[in-house]
């Protein structure tokens, strides 16, 4: 029996998230079908983080076990030939049996891309979130530092969240502008609550528009009540960016 870990890239625009009851619109189902055909037996996959409907990934990490041995190039070419064009295996390797895509992860990083222009982009449709008001990205970045560290993030968890605790540790939060019209929000944490990133970004945008002060974000955090936070931003600007594992796994 072999254990294999893979990096996955996908455009989540037409899917109901990583996992869905409607199989044709589940990223997980598409991958399991393709991998099972190349492995010649039913394969079950496990991911580092389940993304929501419409969310994309640069480098989602999955693992599966198989009785079949293939060269890494053969796995990649074979699986990708069976996947839809908006899902792709980007790397693959054999891994020790103590590895788990979810439970071995130290941290997860998300990137939220805002197209900050009063004209919407046709080419970036479903790939970014358009914000037409001019944003103060430096104010957003400075305010976001309030959230660093371990806190109760109840104010940023959506209803339906199944986590037993709202305590999470945000390791890094950066907001910066790139090529004039793109405002990027990058957040790294040990793990995230349901829609936590999108709710944090919603608050930062309110600050970037100068509608709210920096002290407002601290107040929202301390209230531990979702009703006092900003709106949930659209999923189409959100990307699962990277997963960090202990060095000995060499991922």
N, C-alpha and C positions, 0 to 999 in steps of 0.2 A: 504494500500500500504506500502510495506517494502522497505528500502534501505539497500543493502548489499555491503560490501567491502571485497575484496579478495586479497591475495598475490599469485602471479603466478611465476612459475619457468619454463623456457623453453630453449631448445637447438635450436637456430635459423638457424642451418646449412642448412636445406632443405627448408626454407621459404623465400619468397620475402619481408620480413619485417613484422611489426605489421599489416599493412593494405596493401592489394594488390587487383588489379582488377581480378586476377586469384584466385578464392575463395579457391581452394584446397591448395594453398600455402600462405595463409594468417593466421597468428596466431589468429587475432581477429575473423575471420570467424569460425575457429575451436572451439573457446571458446563459441561464441554466439550460435552455433548449439547445443553444449553439454548442456549449461546452460538452453536453451529454452526447451529442452526435459525434464529436471528435473523439471523445473518450470511449465511445461504444458501450456506455452504461449510464444509468441515471445519476446525475451529479447534483448535489445541493451546495449552494454557495453561501458564504457569510461575508458581510461587508464591514468596513470600518465605521461608517456612519450612514444611516438611512436618510436620504435627501427627500424633500417634499415635492409635491407636484410643481412642475415648471422649473425646478432648480437644476443647475448644470454641475459638471465636475471636470476639473483638469486632471485630477489624479486620485480618484476613488480607489481604495484597496480592497481586494476580495481574496478569500482563500477557498480551496476545495480539496477534497481527497479523491484519489482515483487509483484503480488497479492498472491503468494503462501508462506505459512510458512512451513519450514522444520527445524529440528534440524541441528546444524552446522555439526555434523558428517555425517548426511544423505546427506547434500549438497555436502560435499567433496567427499565422497565415490561414490555417484551417478554421479557427474560430471566427476571425474577422470576415472570412468569405461567407459566413452564414448569418452574420449580424446585420441589422439595418444600418444605413449609412450614418446615422447620428449616434451610434454607439461603437466604440473601438477599444480593443486590447492594445495598450501601448508598451507594456513590458511584462515579462513573466519569469519566474525562477522557482526552482525546487527549494523547499524550506523545511526546517526541522519540525517535528511533530508537536513541539511545545508552543509553536506560534499560533496565534489567533488574531485575525484581522481586526476584530473589535476590542477584545480584552487585553491584547498586548500593546495597544496604542497608548502612548504617553500623552499626546496632544493632537488636536485637530485644528486646522486653519481654514477660515472661509474668507473669500474676497467678494465684496459687493461693488459693482461697477455702476456709477451714475453718469449719464450723459447730460452734462449741465449746459444746455443750450436752449434758446427759445424756439429753435427749429428742430423738429424730431428727425431722426435718421431712419430712412427706409432700410438701409443695408444692415443696421444693427437691431432691427425689429426682433423682439423676444430674446435679445442677448444683453440688453442693458435696461436700466430704468431711467426714463427721461424726467429730469427735474428742470422746469423752465425758469424758476427764480434763481438769480445768481447766488451761489453758496459761498460762505466764508469758510473754506476748508481748514484754515489755521485755528479758527475758533472751535470748529468741530473736533479737531485733533486734541486741543488743549482740554476741552470739556470731557472727552472720552477717557482721559487718564484717571478720572474719578472712579471708573469701573474696574481698574486694575486690582488684582488680588482676589482673595476668596470672600465671596459675599452670598447673601440670600438674594437670588435674582427673580423672586416671585413677580416683581413688577414687569418682567420681560418674558414671562412664560405665557403661552397661549392656552386657552381652554382646551381640554382634551389631552393635555400633557400627561403622560403616564409615569413620569419619573417620581420616585419616592421622596426625593428631596430637591429643593430648588437651589441648594448650595453648589456653586461652581467656582472655578478659579480661572480668571482671565489673565493670561500670561503676557499678552501683548495686544495693543490696539493702536493702529496707525491710520491716519487720514491724510491723503495728499492729492495734489492735482497733477495730472499728466497730459501733455499735449493740449493745453488750454481748456478743452471741453470735458475732460474725464476727471471725475472725482472718485478716488478709490478708497474704500474702507476695508482694512484688513484686521481680522480678529483671530487670535489664537487662544484656545482654552483647553483645559483637560477634557472637557466634553461640553455639550450644549443642550439646553432645554428646547422643547418644541417651539419653533419660530423665534427663538431667542435672538439670533443675529438680525433678523428682519425687524424685530421690535426695537432693538438698540439703534439700528440705522435710522428707523423712523424718528426716534428722539433726536439723534444727531442732526438730521435734516432740519427739524424745527429750530434747532440752535443755529445751524448754518444759514437759515433764512432770517436770522435775528428776531424771530418770534419769541424765543425763550432765552433766558440767561443761563450761564454755566451752573449757577446754584440750583436751578430747577432740576437738572439731571440728578444731583445728589439727593434732592428731596424725593424724587421719584423712586430712586433706589431704596431709600430708607422707609418709604411708605409700604413697600412690599405688596403693592396692589396694582394689578394690570390696568385698572380703570383710570389711573392717573398718568399713564405713560402716553407717548405719541402714537400715531397710526402705524399699523403694520405695512411695510413697504411691499411692493410687488416682488414675486419670486424670480422674475426673469432677469434680474441683475445679480443674482446670487450664484456663486461658484464654490463648491468644495475644492479647496486649493491644494492642501497637502496634509499628510498624516505623518506624525513622527513616532518612531519605534526605538526601543533600546538598540544600541550600536551593534550588539552581538548578532542581531538578525541581518545586518548588512543590507538594509533596505533604504 
